[in-house]
Every structure is written in C-alpha cells, then in structure tokens.
C-alpha cells in the first residue's frame, strides 16, 4: 500500500491511500499532517502499514510541492526507510553530449 501526499494546489492537501492503482481512501485538509491524521483515523491504519510514502512531483505550487516532499521525506526518515530525492528533468550545468 502507498500513502500519497498531494500538495500541488495552494492551501490544500489531499492525502490518499492506494493499493496498486486502486484508490482505497482519500482525505482533504488545509495542512498535510492534518489530512494524514484524519485519513489514518478514518481507515484505522498506521504509518507502518504503508510500503511507500510519496508526494506529488508537480507541476504545482512551488512551496506546496516542497511542503509535500518534506513531509513524505520526514515520515520515511522517521520510519527508518530510504529517503529518496525526486529526480530533476534537467541538470545544471547541463552535461555535454
């Protein structure tokens, strides 16, 4: 199961639980941690139940995306899991071909 944090839209956080590609449950709040708490209580799940915790890569509100990424990375770190850095489409300076 995967916990997915979407903060791409300013002042709104949508947190969803997926089993494969199937949406199990979703919750919305103005803050991601509030949405996560509501969703966990609603579904009787714990953070340890998820194989993956990830966030929306964009496009979207720059600050919102950073908040979602920070929350996902912090939860993974707290659970002792590998913290993955999202890939960037472009590098600077660009590699010479």
N, CA, C and O atoms as a printed pandas DataFrame, in Angstrom:
     atom_number atom_name residue_name chain_id  residue_number  x_coord  y_coord  z_coord
0              1         N          UNK        A               1    0.833   -1.184    0.000
1              2        CA          UNK        A               1    0.000    0.000    0.000
2              3         C          UNK        A               1    0.875    1.242    0.000
3              4         O          UNK        A               1    1.990    1.248    0.520
4              5         N          UNK        A               2    0.332    2.290   -0.599
5              6        CA          UNK        A               2    1.087    3.533   -0.731
6              7         C          UNK        A               2    0.279    4.691   -0.163
7              8         O          UNK        A               2   -0.918    4.812   -0.427
8              9         N          UNK        A               3    0.941    5.544    0.618
9             10        CA          UNK        A               3    0.365    6.792    1.100
10            11         C          UNK        A               3    0.896    7.887    0.192
11            12         O          UNK        A               3    2.106    8.083    0.084
12            13         N          UNK        A               4   -0.014    8.599   -0.459
13            14        CA          UNK        A               4    0.372    9.611   -1.440
14            15         C          UNK        A               4   -0.082   10.979   -0.953
15            16         O          UNK        A               4   -1.251   11.169   -0.618
16            17         N          UNK        A               5    0.848   11.933   -0.916
17            18        CA          UNK        A               5    0.584   13.284   -0.427
18            19         C          UNK        A               5    0.596   14.244   -1.612
19            20         O          UNK        A               5    1.602   14.370   -2.310
20            21         N          UNK        A               6   -0.528   14.918   -1.830
21            22        CA          UNK        A               6   -0.645   15.866   -2.940
22            23         C          UNK        A               6   -0.862   17.264   -2.380
23            24         O          UNK        A               6   -1.932   17.579   -1.859
24            25         N          UNK        A               7    0.161   18.095   -2.493
25            26        CA          UNK        A               7    0.079   19.486   -2.038
26            27         C          UNK        A               7    0.348   20.437   -3.197
27            28         O          UNK        A               7    0.835   21.549   -2.991
28            29         N          UNK        A               8    0.035   20.003   -4.407
29            30        CA          UNK        A               8    0.322   20.798   -5.604
30            31         C          UNK        A               8   -0.546   22.048   -5.700
31            32         O          UNK        A               8   -0.139   23.037   -6.311
32            33         N          UNK        A               9   -1.735   22.014   -5.103
33            34        CA          UNK        A               9   -2.635   23.163   -5.135
34            35         C          UNK        A               9   -2.432   23.966   -3.857
35            36         O          UNK        A               9   -2.431   23.401   -2.763
36            37         N          UNK        A              10   -2.261   25.271   -3.983
37            38        CA          UNK        A              10   -2.001   26.132   -2.832
38            39         C          UNK        A              10   -3.111   26.021   -1.787
39            40         O          UNK        A              10   -4.296   25.980   -2.120
40            41         N          UNK        A              11   -2.706   25.973   -0.526
41            42        CA          UNK        A              11   -3.603   25.956    0.631
42            43         C          UNK        A              11   -4.537   24.750    0.681
43            44         O          UNK        A              11   -5.632   24.829    1.236
44            45         N          UNK        A              12   -4.099   23.635    0.099
45            46        CA          UNK        A              12   -4.927   22.432    0.104
46            47         C          UNK        A              12   -4.017   21.206    0.061
47            48         O          UNK        A              12   -3.063   21.156   -0.715
48            49         N          UNK        A              13   -4.322   20.227    0.895
49            50        CA          UNK        A              13   -3.577   18.971    0.891
50            51         C          UNK        A              13   -4.559   17.821    0.740
51            52         O          UNK        A              13   -5.543   17.732    1.475
52            53         N          UNK        A              14   -4.290   16.949   -0.207
53            54        CA          UNK        A              14   -5.092   15.747   -0.403
54            55         C          UNK        A              14   -4.167   14.557   -0.167
55            56         O          UNK        A              14   -3.130   14.425   -0.818
56            57         N          UNK        A              15   -4.545   13.710    0.754
57            58        CA          UNK        A              15   -3.747   12.534    1.082
58            59         C          UNK        A              15   -4.582   11.307    0.731
59            60         O          UNK        A              15   -5.747   11.206    1.115
60            61         N          UNK        A              16   -3.974   10.379   -0.003
61            62        CA          UNK        A              16   -4.704    9.212   -0.497
62            63         C          UNK        A              16   -3.956    7.925   -0.183
63            64         O          UNK        A              16   -2.732    7.908   -0.053
64            65         N          UNK        A              17   -4.722    6.851   -0.066
65            66        CA          UNK        A              17   -4.157    5.515    0.097
66            67         C          UNK        A              17   -4.465    4.736   -1.174
67            68         O          UNK        A              17   -5.613    4.650   -1.610
68            69         N          UNK        A              18   -3.409    4.171   -1.759
69            70        CA          UNK        A              18   -3.548    3.351   -2.960
70            71         C          UNK        A              18   -3.075    1.941   -2.668
71            72         O          UNK        A              18   -2.092    1.736   -1.956
72            73         N          UNK        A              19   -3.786    0.969   -3.228
73            74        CA          UNK        A              19   -3.340   -0.420   -3.230
74            75         C          UNK        A              19   -3.137   -0.760   -4.699
75            76         O          UNK        A              19   -4.095   -1.026   -5.425
76            77         N          UNK        A              20   -1.881   -0.749   -5.126
77            78        CA          UNK        A              20   -1.598   -0.831   -6.561
78            79         C          UNK        A              20   -2.081    0.461   -7.195
79            80         O          UNK        A              20   -1.666    1.547   -6.792
80            81         N          UNK        A              21   -2.951    0.349   -8.181
81            82        CA          UNK        A              21   -3.515    1.543   -8.818
82            83         C          UNK        A              21   -4.910    1.873   -8.286
83            84         O          UNK        A              21   -5.523    2.858   -8.697
84            85         N          UNK        A              22   -5.402    1.039   -7.369
85            86        CA          UNK        A              22   -6.753    1.226   -6.837
86            87         C          UNK        A              22   -6.743    2.204   -5.659
87            88         O          UNK        A              22   -5.990    2.031   -4.701
88            89         N          UNK        A              23   -7.598    3.242   -5.748
89            90        CA          UNK        A              23   -7.752    4.207   -4.668
90            91         C          UNK        A              23   -8.580    3.569   -3.558
91            92         O          UNK        A              23   -9.707    3.131   -3.789
92            93         N          UNK        A              24   -8.017    3.519   -2.353
93            94        CA          UNK        A              24   -8.700    2.926   -1.205
94            95         C          UNK        A              24   -9.462    3.992   -0.421
95            96         O          UNK        A              24  -10.631    3.800   -0.086
96            97         N          UNK        A              25   -8.804    5.113   -0.129
97            98        CA          UNK        A              25   -9.421    6.192    0.640
98            99         C          UNK        A              25   -8.652    7.479    0.395
99           100         O          UNK        A              25   -7.494    7.464   -0.023
100          101         N          UNK        A              26   -9.324    8.596    0.665
101          102        CA          UNK        A              26   -8.703    9.897    0.453
102          103         C          UNK        A              26   -9.258   10.878    1.477
103          104         O          UNK        A              26  -10.399   10.749    1.919
104          105         N          UNK        A              27   -8.442   11.857    1.849
105          106        CA          UNK        A              27   -8.864   12.871    2.808
106          107         C          UNK        A              27   -8.240   14.204    2.411
107          108         O          UNK        A              27   -7.144   14.247    1.854
108          109         N          UNK        A              28   -8.948   15.283    2.704
109          110        CA          UNK        A              28   -8.503   16.622    2.318
110          111         C          UNK        A              28   -8.496   17.530    3.540
111          112         O          UNK        A              28   -9.367   17.431    4.404
112          113         N          UNK        A              29   -7.494   18.424    3.606
113          114        CA          UNK        A              29   -7.407   19.413    4.680
114          115         C          UNK        A              29   -6.528   20.557    4.197
115          116         O          UNK        A              29   -5.934   20.483    3.121
116          117         N          UNK        A              30   -6.448   21.609    4.992
117          118        CA          UNK        A              30   -5.604   22.741    4.608
118          119         C          UNK        A              30   -4.130   22.469    4.891
119          120         O          UNK        A              30   -3.260   23.149    4.347
120          121         N          UNK        A              31   -3.841   21.476    5.742
121          122        CA          UNK        A              31   -2.466   21.125    6.083
122          123         C          UNK        A              31   -2.264   19.618    5.895
123          124         O          UNK        A              31   -3.137   18.829    6.256
124          125         N          UNK        A              32   -1.121   19.216    5.332
125          126        CA          UNK        A              32   -0.912   17.791    5.044
126          127         C          UNK        A              32   -0.937   16.887    6.273
127          128         O          UNK        A              32   -1.480   15.785    6.206
128          129         N          UNK        A              33   -0.364   17.324    7.391
129          130        CA          UNK        A              33   -0.348   16.463    8.574
130          131         C          UNK        A              33   -1.750   16.265    9.146
131          132         O          UNK        A              33   -2.062   15.203    9.683
132          133         N          UNK        A              34   -2.590   17.285    9.028
133          134        CA          UNK        A              34   -3.985   17.161    9.471
134          135         C          UNK        A              34   -4.711   16.152    8.583
135          136         O          UNK        A              34   -5.454   15.305    9.079
136          137         N          UNK        A              35   -4.494   16.244    7.274
137          138        CA          UNK        A              35   -5.123   15.305    6.332
138          139         C          UNK        A              35   -4.651   13.876    6.592
139          140         O          UNK        A              35   -5.451   12.942    6.542
140          141         N          UNK        A              36   -3.360   13.701    6.868
141          142        CA          UNK        A              36   -2.819   12.366    7.159
142          143         C          UNK        A              36   -3.459   11.807    8.425
143          144         O          UNK        A              36   -3.877   10.649    8.454
144          145         N          UNK        A              37   -3.537   12.625    9.467
145          146        CA          UNK        A              37   -4.134   12.189   10.726
146          147         C          UNK        A              37   -5.593   11.775   10.533
147          148         O          UNK        A              37   -6.011   10.729   11.029
148          149         N          UNK        A              38   -6.359   12.582    9.823
149          150        CA          UNK        A              38   -7.769   12.264    9.559
150          151         C          UNK        A              38   -7.904   10.959    8.773
151          152         O          UNK        A              38   -8.771   10.136    9.069
152          153         N          UNK        A              39   -7.040   10.775    7.768
153          154        CA          UNK        A              39   -7.104    9.577    6.930
154          155         C          UNK        A              39   -6.732    8.317    7.715
155          156         O          UNK        A              39   -7.379    7.280    7.572
156          157         N          UNK        A              40   -5.697    8.409    8.539
157          158        CA          UNK        A              40   -5.288    7.253    9.337
158          159         C          UNK        A              40   -6.383    6.854   10.324
159          160         O          UNK        A              40   -6.648    5.668   10.518
160          161         N          UNK        A              41   -7.015    7.844   10.943
161          162        CA          UNK        A              41   -8.109    7.546   11.880
162          163         C          UNK        A              41   -9.306    6.948   11.148
163          164         O          UNK        A              41   -9.930    6.005   11.634
164          165         N          UNK        A              42   -9.621    7.499    9.978
165          166        CA          UNK        A              42  -10.771    7.035    9.192
166          167         C          UNK        A              42  -10.603    5.584    8.735
167          168         O          UNK        A              42  -11.578    4.835    8.672
168          169         N          UNK        A              43   -9.369    5.191    8.419
169          170        CA          UNK        A              43   -9.107    3.853    7.871
170          171         C          UNK        A              43   -8.507    2.880    8.892
171          172         O          UNK        A              43   -8.272    1.716    8.570
172          173         N          UNK        A              44   -8.262    3.346   10.111
173          174        CA          UNK        A              44   -7.638    2.525   11.168
174          175         C          UNK        A              44   -6.278    1.982   10.736
175          176         O          UNK        A              44   -5.911    0.858   11.078
176          177         N          UNK        A              45   -5.544    2.782    9.990
177          178        CA          UNK        A              45   -4.199    2.399    9.535
178          179         C          UNK        A              45   -3.150    3.116   10.379
179          180         O          UNK        A              45   -3.438    4.107   11.049
180          181         N          UNK        A              46   -1.920    2.588   10.330
181          182        CA          UNK        A              46   -0.761    3.222   10.950
182          183         C          UNK        A              46    0.251    3.503    9.848
183          184         O          UNK        A              46    0.214    2.869    8.794
184          185         N          UNK        A              47    1.146    4.440   10.083
185          186        CA          UNK        A              47    2.161    4.763    9.073
186          187         C          UNK        A              47    2.990    3.535    8.713
187          188         O          UNK        A              47    3.431    3.394    7.573
188          189         N          UNK        A              48    3.199    2.656    9.671
189          190        CA          UNK        A              48    3.995    1.452    9.440
190          191         C          UNK        A              48    3.328    0.487    8.462
191          192         O          UNK        A              48    3.987   -0.405    7.928
192          193         N          UNK        A              49    2.028    0.657    8.224
193          194        CA          UNK        A              49    1.294   -0.231    7.315
194          195         C          UNK        A              49    1.611    0.023    5.844
195          196         O          UNK        A              49    1.283   -0.801    4.991
196          197         N          UNK        A              50    2.242    1.149    5.540
197          198        CA          UNK        A              50    2.472    1.525    4.147
198          199         C          UNK        A              50    3.854    1.095    3.672
199          200         O          UNK        A              50    4.854    1.265    4.371
200          201         N          UNK        A              51    3.884    0.534    2.466
201          202        CA          UNK        A              51    5.150    0.142    1.847
202          203         C          UNK        A              51    5.883    1.359    1.308
203          204         O          UNK        A              51    7.111    1.371    1.213
204          205         N          UNK        A              52    5.118    2.375    0.960
205          206        CA          UNK        A              52    5.697    3.562    0.326
206          207         C          UNK        A              52    4.934    4.802    0.776
207          208         O          UNK        A              52    3.707    4.789    0.877
208          209         N          UNK        A              53    5.673    5.868    1.044
209          210        CA          UNK        A              53    5.086    7.179    1.316
210          211         C          UNK        A              53    5.728    8.126    0.320
211          212         O          UNK        A              53    6.945    8.310    0.323
212          213         N          UNK        A              54    4.905    8.730   -0.535
213          214        CA          UNK        A              54    5.449    9.593   -1.588
214          215         C          UNK        A              54    4.601   10.846   -1.735
215          216         O          UNK        A              54    3.519   10.960   -1.161
216          217         N          UNK        A              55    5.125   11.789   -2.526
217          218        CA          UNK        A              55    4.422   13.054   -2.737
218          219         C          UNK        A              55    4.320   13.363   -4.223
219          220         O          UNK        A              55    5.034   12.794   -5.049
220          221         N          UNK        A              56    3.424   14.267   -4.533
221          222        CA          UNK        A              56    3.185   14.699   -5.915
222          223         C          UNK        A              56    4.438   15.411   -6.436
223          224         O          UNK        A              56    4.933   16.326   -5.778
224          225         N          UNK        A              57    4.960   15.015   -7.600
225          226        CA          UNK        A              57    6.186   15.621   -8.121
226          227         C          UNK        A              57    5.975   16.958   -8.821
227          228         O          UNK        A              57    6.944   17.678   -9.062
228          229         N          UNK        A              58    4.760   17.303   -9.147
229          230        CA          UNK        A              58    4.496   18.563   -9.850
230          231         C          UNK        A              58    3.899   18.285  -11.206
231          232         O          UNK        A              58    3.779   17.120  -11.585
232          233         N          UNK        A              59    3.528   19.275  -11.936
233          234        CA          UNK        A              59    3.651   20.703  -11.633
234          235         C          UNK        A              59    2.641   21.125  -10.573
235          236         O          UNK        A              59    1.677   20.418  -10.280
236          237         N          UNK        A              60    2.895   22.294  -10.014
237          238        CA          UNK        A              60    2.016   22.834   -8.995
238          239         C          UNK        A              60    2.684   23.971   -8.264
239          240         O          UNK        A              60    3.739   24.457   -8.672
240          241         N          UNK        A              61    2.066   24.391   -7.186
241          242        CA          UNK        A              61    2.601   25.463   -6.356
242          243         C          UNK        A              61    3.991   25.054   -5.853
243          244         O          UNK        A              61    4.148   23.995   -5.246
244          245         N          UNK        A              62    4.988   25.893   -6.107
245          246        CA          UNK        A              62    6.366   25.563   -5.724
246          247         C          UNK        A              62    6.462   25.267   -4.234
247          248         O          UNK        A              62    7.007   24.238   -3.833
248          249         N          UNK        A              63    5.933   26.167   -3.417
249          250        CA          UNK        A              63    6.002   25.974   -1.972
250          251         C          UNK        A              63    5.198   24.752   -1.551
251          252         O          UNK        A              63    5.638   23.978   -0.701
252          253         N          UNK        A              64    4.030   24.580   -2.139
253          254        CA          UNK        A              64    3.201   23.424   -1.818
254          255         C          UNK        A              64    3.902   22.112   -2.112
255          256         O          UNK        A              64    3.865   21.185   -1.303
256          257         N          UNK        A              65    4.544   22.034   -3.278
257          258        CA          UNK        A              65    5.267   20.812   -3.643
258          259         C          UNK        A              65    6.399   20.534   -2.666
259          260         O          UNK        A              65    6.642   19.384   -2.300
260          261         N          UNK        A              66    7.088   21.582   -2.244
261          262        CA          UNK        A              66    8.195   21.406   -1.298
262          263         C          UNK        A              66    7.681   20.932    0.057
263          264         O          UNK        A              66    8.320   20.112    0.716
264          265         N          UNK        A              67    6.526   21.447    0.472
265          266        CA          UNK        A              67    5.940   21.009    1.742
266          267         C          UNK        A              67    5.589   19.519    1.671
267          268         O          UNK        A              67    5.921   18.758    2.580
268          269         N          UNK        A              68    4.924   19.108    0.601
269          270        CA          UNK        A              68    4.557   17.701    0.440
270          271         C          UNK        A              68    5.770   16.789    0.413
271          272         O          UNK        A              68    5.767   15.724    1.030
272          273         N          UNK        A              69    6.806   17.207   -0.300
273          274        CA          UNK        A              69    8.043   16.428   -0.381
274          275         C          UNK        A              69    8.710   16.336    0.989
275          276         O          UNK        A              69    9.185   15.272    1.385
276          277         N          UNK        A              70    8.742   17.459    1.710
277          278        CA          UNK        A              70    9.359   17.471    3.041
278          279         C          UNK        A              70    8.616   16.551    4.007
279          280         O          UNK        A              70    9.242   15.841    4.795
280          281         N          UNK        A              71    7.293   16.559    3.950
281          282        CA          UNK        A              71    6.504   15.690    4.832
282          283         C          UNK        A              71    6.765   14.221    4.493
283          284         O          UNK        A              71    6.999   13.413    5.392
284          285         N          UNK        A              72    6.726   13.872    3.216
285          286        CA          UNK        A              72    6.963   12.483    2.804
286          287         C          UNK        A              72    8.368   12.023    3.200
287          288         O          UNK        A              72    8.541   10.916    3.710
288          289         N          UNK        A              73    9.362   12.866    2.965
289          290        CA          UNK        A              73   10.737   12.500    3.299
290          291         C          UNK        A              73   10.921   12.356    4.810
291          292         O          UNK        A              73   11.612   11.447    5.270
292          293         N          UNK        A              74   10.303   13.250    5.578
293          294        CA          UNK        A              74   10.413   13.195    7.035
294          295         C          UNK        A              74    9.763   11.931    7.591
295          296         O          UNK        A              74   10.326   11.279    8.470
296          297         N          UNK        A              75    8.584   11.584    7.084
297          298        CA          UNK        A              75    7.915   10.364    7.546
298          299         C          UNK        A              75    8.739    9.125    7.204
299          300         O          UNK        A              75    8.873    8.221    8.029
300          301         N          UNK        A              76    9.290    9.079    5.992
301          302        CA          UNK        A              76   10.152    7.947    5.610
302          303         C          UNK        A              76   11.378    7.867    6.513
303          304         O          UNK        A              76   11.755    6.782    6.956
304          305         N          UNK        A              77   11.997    9.006    6.786
305          306        CA          UNK        A              77   13.173    9.049    7.656
306          307         C          UNK        A              77   12.815    8.567    9.062
307          308         O          UNK        A              77   13.548    7.776    9.655
308          309         N          UNK        A              78   11.688    9.045    9.593
309          310        CA          UNK        A              78   11.264    8.664   10.942
310          311         C          UNK        A              78   10.970    7.166   11.047
311          312         O          UNK        A              78   11.139    6.568   12.109
312          313         N          UNK        A              79   10.533    6.572    9.950
313          314        CA          UNK        A              79   10.240    5.135    9.927
314          315         C          UNK        A              79   11.479    4.298    9.604
315          316         O          UNK        A              79   11.398    3.073    9.515
316          317         N          UNK        A              80   12.625    4.961    9.429
317          318        CA          UNK        A              80   13.867    4.250    9.145
318          319         C          UNK        A              80   13.961    3.729    7.731
319          320         O          UNK        A              80   14.679    2.766    7.461
320          321         N          UNK        A              81   13.238    4.361    6.829
321          322        CA          UNK        A              81   13.235    3.931    5.429
322          323         C          UNK        A              81   14.163    4.799    4.597
323          324         O          UNK        A              81   14.575    5.887    5.002
324          325         N          UNK        A              82   14.475    4.278    3.427
325          326        CA          UNK        A              82   15.306    5.020    2.485
326          327         C          UNK        A              82   14.578    6.304    2.088
327          328         O          UNK        A              82   13.398    6.284    1.738
328          329         N          UNK        A              83   15.295    7.402    2.149
329          330        CA          UNK        A              83   14.738    8.690    1.744
330          331         C          UNK        A              83   15.207    8.963    0.328
331          332         O          UNK        A              83   16.398    9.150    0.078
332          333         N          UNK        A              84   14.258    8.984   -0.593
333          334        CA          UNK        A              84   14.601    9.194   -1.993
334          335         C          UNK        A              84   14.409   10.649   -2.376
335          336         O          UNK        A              84   13.426   11.287   -1.998
336          337         N          UNK        A              85   15.362   11.156   -3.127
337          338        CA          UNK        A              85   15.288   12.520   -3.637
338          339         C          UNK        A              85   14.657   12.457   -5.021
339          340         O          UNK        A              85   15.126   11.706   -5.876
340          341         N          UNK        A              86   13.595   13.239   -5.257
341          342        CA          UNK        A              86   12.977   13.225   -6.593
342          343         C          UNK        A              86   13.972   13.639   -7.672
343          344         O          UNK        A              86   14.781   14.543   -7.467
344          345         N          UNK        A              87   13.906   12.976   -8.813
345          346        CA          UNK        A              87   14.783   13.311   -9.931
346          347         C          UNK        A              87   14.359   14.623  -10.568
347          348         O          UNK        A              87   13.179   14.971  -10.590
348          349         N          UNK        A              88   15.335   15.334  -11.078
349          350        CA          UNK        A              88   15.054   16.547  -11.836
350          351         C          UNK        A              88   15.154   16.222  -13.314
351          352         O          UNK        A              88   16.031   15.465  -13.731
352          353         N          UNK        A              89   14.272   16.784  -14.093
353          354        CA          UNK        A              89   14.292   16.521  -15.529
354          355         C          UNK        A              89   15.535   17.140  -16.164
355          356         O          UNK        A              89   16.109   16.580  -17.099
356          357         N          UNK        A              90   15.940   18.283  -15.655
357          358        CA          UNK        A              90   17.087   18.984  -16.220
358          359         C          UNK        A              90   18.156   19.149  -15.148
359          360         O          UNK        A              90   17.851   19.317  -13.967
360          361         N          UNK        A              91   19.389   19.101  -15.570
361          362        CA          UNK        A              91   20.503   19.311  -14.651
362          363         C          UNK        A              91   21.156   20.642  -14.966
363          364         O          UNK        A              91   21.110   21.117  -16.100
364          365         N          UNK        A              92   21.766   21.239  -13.952
365          366        CA          UNK        A              92   22.538   22.440  -14.188
366          367         C          UNK        A              92   23.869   22.280  -13.496
367          368         O          UNK        A              92   23.887   21.964  -12.307
368          369         N          UNK        A              93   24.958   22.475  -14.154
369          370        CA          UNK        A              93   25.072   22.761  -15.591
370          371         C          UNK        A              93   24.759   21.513  -16.408
371          372         O          UNK        A              93   24.966   20.392  -15.944
372          373         N          UNK        A              94   24.259   21.712  -17.623
373          374        CA          UNK        A              94   23.906   20.564  -18.467
374          375         C          UNK        A              94   25.142   19.748  -18.836
375          376         O          UNK        A              94   26.238   20.286  -18.994
376          377         N          UNK        A              95   24.939   18.433  -18.971
377          378        CA          UNK        A              95   26.035   17.563  -19.401
378          379         C          UNK        A              95   26.299   17.786  -20.882
379          380         O          UNK        A              95   25.374   17.987  -21.669
380          381         N          UNK        A              96   27.568   17.747  -21.244
381          382        CA          UNK        A              96   27.924   17.893  -22.660
382          383         C          UNK        A              96   27.719   16.567  -23.360
383          384         O          UNK        A              96   28.060   15.510  -22.830
384          385         N          UNK        A              97   27.163   16.632  -24.549
385          386        CA          UNK        A              97   26.898   15.407  -25.320
386          387         C          UNK        A              97   28.034   15.084  -26.243
387          388         O          UNK        A              97   27.979   14.089  -26.965
